[in-house]
Amino acid sequence: MKKTIQEKYKLENSYNLIYIDYRDYIEDNKKIEEIIQAGDTSPLDDNWDWQSDAQYESIDYILKELEEKFGEIPEEDIEEIREYILNHDESDPTNDLIKNTPKQYFFYSLGIEDLGDEQQSGESLEIRTQKIIRKLRSKNKDLRKTIRTVANNAWDGGEVVILFETDINAMLSNGDIIEFQPTNEICIMDRGNGSGHSEPIGIKLTAKFNRKNLHSDNGAPGYSFTNDVCGLTKGFMSYANIRKAKKTDKIIEVDINPKFEAEMKREKELDKHWKETGHCTFGDMNFKRHKNLPYRNDFPCGNKCTECGTFFID
């Protein structure tokens, strides 16, 4: 009876052809944003070339070891061995990279916008606070105080979101709702101007889950609140949980804010233009996308871009 290629060369039942070191992880925050928005790892598929190269390097090494043991191997057997090993490769580099990636700050948009202080919005602090508390469907007095504090300190206004810290895998779960913990923070963030304020919510909240409302704070377009604005350290804000709804859940209804989505789209386009051309855009309020911003000491004081004329007032 003819031996199989596995029996003939005593091949293993499985192989791990792509080695991922424990120090290797996904460093591109924008790629993390793409993964979260997709709800799967498909955005990493365009990086397949290096994985294919790693597989064939590992197979070449295995073939050399086999030749040392069995002597010269016929070409037809080499091809069959390659095919066998590839078919029995159990390495999962994408999953390994995701597991190795440190916990991230994420935010979930509640689909409502705060227009800023009374001078900008025409609305008193109490009215702005009431709008948000009504959305959260809560009568908790401490939460009302928290929201009032956030609104009072987020002078520029912005999108109302909840911030939390967790790993990528947790955000790839499927479910009807997203559950927030007391140490998660409610935040009003302006990603275009790089401002905002946040405070712990202090209670558990449960919101309808829409993946379009979920973002990586460091990877989403615009200024990152936790990094660029506040420089927050990690490790003190807890996770959020995507899960199936229960009958006992008190669920916050969440919509998509078209204005916020448009602002995010514009930030993405400005970033792409800057990277592809090296030229800034008038009205772009991101310091990082301007080359030369000398300080002007004349009234009004501030930095003015010498290329596009955008002015950053003090």
C-alpha positions in Angstrom: 0.0 0.0 0.0 1.4 3.4 -1.0 2.4 5.7 1.9 0.9 9.1 2.2 3.3 12.1 2.0 2.8 12.5 5.8 3.8 8.9 6.5 6.7 9.0 4.0 8.3 12.0 5.6 6.9 11.8 9.1 5.2 15.2 8.8 3.5 16.7 11.8 -0.3 16.8 12.2 -0.2 20.6 12.3 2.2 23.5 11.9 2.5 27.0 13.1 4.2 28.8 10.2 3.8 32.4 11.2 5.4 33.4 14.5 4.1 36.5 16.3 6.4 37.7 19.1 4.6 38.8 22.3 5.9 42.3 21.7 4.3 42.6 18.2 0.9 44.4 18.2 -1.2 46.7 16.0 0.4 50.1 16.3 -1.7 51.9 13.7 -4.6 53.5 15.6 -6.4 54.3 12.4 -6.3 50.6 11.5 -7.9 49.9 14.9 -10.7 52.4 14.1 -11.3 50.5 10.8 -11.4 47.2 12.6 -13.9 48.5 15.1 -16.1 50.1 12.5 -16.1 46.9 10.4 -16.8 44.7 13.4 -14.2 42.1 12.1 -10.5 41.8 11.2 -11.1 42.3 7.4 -9.2 45.7 7.4 -6.0 43.7 8.1 -6.4 41.6 5.0 -4.4 44.0 2.9 -1.4 43.1 4.9 -1.4 39.5 3.7 1.9 39.7 1.7 4.2 39.6 4.8 2.2 36.6 6.2 2.6 34.7 2.9 6.3 35.4 2.9 6.6 34.2 6.5 4.8 30.9 5.6 7.1 30.1 2.7 10.2 31.0 4.8 9.0 28.5 7.4 8.3 25.8 4.9 11.8 26.3 3.3 13.3 25.8 6.8 11.2 22.6 7.4 12.3 21.2 3.9 15.9 21.7 4.8 15.4 19.8 8.0 13.7 17.0 6.1 16.5 16.8 3.6 19.0 16.5 6.4 17.0 13.6 7.7 15.9 11.8 4.5 18.5 13.0 1.9 17.6 14.6 -1.4 13.8 14.8 -1.9 12.2 14.5 -5.4 10.7 17.7 -6.8 7.2 16.2 -7.0 7.4 15.3 -3.2 8.6 18.8 -2.4 5.5 20.3 -4.0 3.3 17.8 -2.2 5.0 18.5 1.1 4.6 22.3 0.6 0.9 21.8 -0.1 0.4 19.5 2.9 2.2 21.9 5.3 0.2 24.9 4.0 -3.1 23.0 4.5 -2.1 22.1 8.0 -1.0 25.6 9.1 -2.8 26.5 12.3 -1.1 29.8 12.9 -3.5 32.8 13.4 -1.3 35.9 13.2 -4.2 38.3 13.0 -5.7 37.1 16.2 -2.3 37.0 17.9 -1.6 40.6 16.9 -5.1 41.7 18.3 -4.5 39.8 21.5 -1.1 41.4 22.0 -2.5 44.9 21.3 -2.8 46.8 24.7 -6.2 48.0 25.9 -7.4 51.1 24.1 -9.7 54.1 24.9 -12.9 53.9 22.9 -15.9 56.1 22.8 -19.6 55.5 22.0 -21.6 58.4 20.6 -25.1 58.9 22.1 -26.1 60.6 18.9 -26.7 64.1 20.5 -24.7 67.3 20.2 -24.1 69.9 22.9 -23.8 73.4 21.3 -21.5 74.9 23.9 -22.0 77.6 26.4 -25.0 80.0 26.5 -23.2 82.6 24.4 -22.7 80.1 21.5 -25.8 78.0 21.9 -28.4 80.4 23.2 -29.4 77.8 25.7 -28.8 77.9 29.4 -26.7 75.4 31.2 -29.8 73.9 32.8 -31.5 73.4 29.5 -28.4 71.7 28.0 -28.2 69.5 31.1 -31.8 68.6 30.8 -31.5 67.6 27.2 -28.7 65.1 28.0 -30.3 63.7 31.1 -33.6 63.1 29.3 -31.7 61.2 26.6 -30.2 59.0 29.3 -33.6 58.2 30.8 -32.3 58.6 34.3 -33.6 60.5 37.4 -30.3 60.0 39.3 -29.5 63.2 41.0 -25.7 62.5 41.1 -25.7 61.8 37.3 -27.5 65.1 36.7 -24.8 66.9 38.7 -22.1 65.1 36.7 -23.7 66.1 33.4 -24.0 69.7 34.6 -20.3 69.7 35.4 -19.3 68.3 32.1 -21.5 70.7 30.1 -20.3 73.7 32.2 -16.6 72.8 31.4 -17.0 71.9 27.7 -17.2 75.5 26.5 -16.9 74.7 22.8 -19.6 72.0 23.1 -19.3 68.9 20.9 -20.6 65.3 20.6 -21.9 63.7 23.8 -20.2 60.3 24.2 -19.2 57.7 26.8 -15.6 56.9 27.2 -14.2 53.5 28.3 -11.1 51.4 28.1 -11.0 47.8 26.9 -9.3 45.5 24.4 -10.1 45.2 20.7 -11.6 41.7 20.9 -14.3 42.9 23.3 -15.4 45.4 20.8 -15.8 42.8 18.0 -18.6 41.1 19.9 -22.1 41.1 18.5 -25.1 42.3 20.5 -28.2 44.5 20.7 -26.9 46.8 23.5 -23.7 48.2 25.0 -23.5 48.3 28.8 -21.4 50.9 30.5 -19.8 50.7 34.0 -19.8 53.4 36.7 -16.2 54.3 36.1 -16.8 54.9 32.4 -16.9 58.6 31.7 -19.5 60.8 30.0 -17.8 63.3 27.8 -18.6 66.2 25.6 -15.8 66.3 23.0 -15.0 68.6 20.1 -12.7 66.6 17.8 -12.3 69.4 15.4 -11.0 72.0 17.8 -9.4 69.6 20.3 -11.4 70.4 23.5 -13.9 68.9 25.9 -14.5 67.6 29.4 -15.4 64.3 31.0 -16.5 62.9 34.4 -17.3 59.3 35.7 -21.0 58.4 35.1 -21.2 56.8 38.6 -23.9 54.3 37.6 -24.5 51.5 35.1 -26.1 52.6 31.8 -27.3 50.5 28.9 -27.7 51.9 25.4 -28.9 50.5 22.1 -25.9 49.3 20.1 -25.1 50.7 16.7 -21.5 49.9 15.5 -21.4 53.2 13.6 -21.5 55.0 16.9 -18.5 53.1 18.2 -15.0 54.6 17.7 -11.4 54.3 18.7 -10.5 57.5 20.5 -6.9 57.5 19.1 -7.9 56.2 15.7 -11.0 58.2 14.8 -10.6 61.4 12.8 -9.7 64.6 14.6 -8.1 65.3 18.0 -8.1 62.4 20.4 -9.7 63.4 23.7 -7.9 61.0 25.9 -4.5 61.6 24.3 -4.3 65.0 22.5 -6.6 66.9 24.8 -6.1 65.3 28.2 -3.1 63.0 28.0 -4.9 60.5 30.2 -3.0 57.5 31.5 -4.5 54.0 31.2 -5.7 51.6 33.7 -8.3 53.5 35.8 -11.3 53.4 33.4 -13.2 50.1 33.1 -14.6 48.3 30.2 -17.9 48.4 28.3 -19.8 45.2 27.3 -21.6 44.5 24.0 -24.2 41.9 24.6 -27.7 40.7 23.9 -30.5 42.6 25.5 -32.5 41.3 28.5 -36.1 42.0 29.3 -35.0 43.8 32.5 -32.7 46.2 30.6 -33.6 49.9 30.7 -32.2 50.8 27.2 -31.2 54.3 26.0 -32.3 54.8 22.5 -29.4 56.0 20.3 -29.4 57.6 16.9 -26.6 58.7 14.6 -25.8 62.4 14.6 -25.4 63.3 10.9 -23.5 66.5 11.8 -21.0 64.5 13.8 -20.6 62.0 11.1 -20.0 64.8 8.6 -17.4 66.4 10.8 -15.6 63.0 11.2 -15.7 62.6 7.4 -14.2 66.1 6.9 -11.4 65.4 9.4 -10.6 62.1 7.6 -10.4 64.0 4.3 -8.2 66.8 5.7 -5.9 64.2 7.2 -5.7 62.3 3.8 -5.0 65.6 1.9 -2.2 66.5 4.4 -0.5 63.1 4.1 -0.8 62.9 0.3 0.2 66.4 -0.6 2.0 67.8 2.5 -0.1 71.0 2.2 -2.5 72.3 4.7 -6.1 73.5 4.2 -7.5 76.9 5.3 -9.8 76.4 8.3 -8.2 73.2 9.4 -7.9 73.6 13.2 -5.5 70.7 13.7 -2.1 72.1 14.6 -0.4 68.9 13.4 -1.5 69.6 9.8 0.3 72.9 9.4 4.0 73.3 8.8 4.7 76.8 10.0 2.7 78.5 12.7 4.6 81.5 14.1 3.1 83.3 17.1 1.6 86.8 16.5 1.8 89.1 19.4 -0.6 91.7 17.9 -4.2 91.8 19.0 -5.8 89.3 18.7 -2.8 87.2 19.8 -2.3 83.7 18.4 -0.6 81.5 15.8 -1.1 82.1 12.1 -0.2 79.6 9.4 2.1 81.2 6.8 0.9 78.9 4.0 -2.9 78.8 4.2 -3.6 81.7 6.6 -5.5 79.7 9.3 -5.4 81.6 12.6 -5.4 79.9 16.0 -6.5 82.6 18.5 -5.3 82.4 22.1 
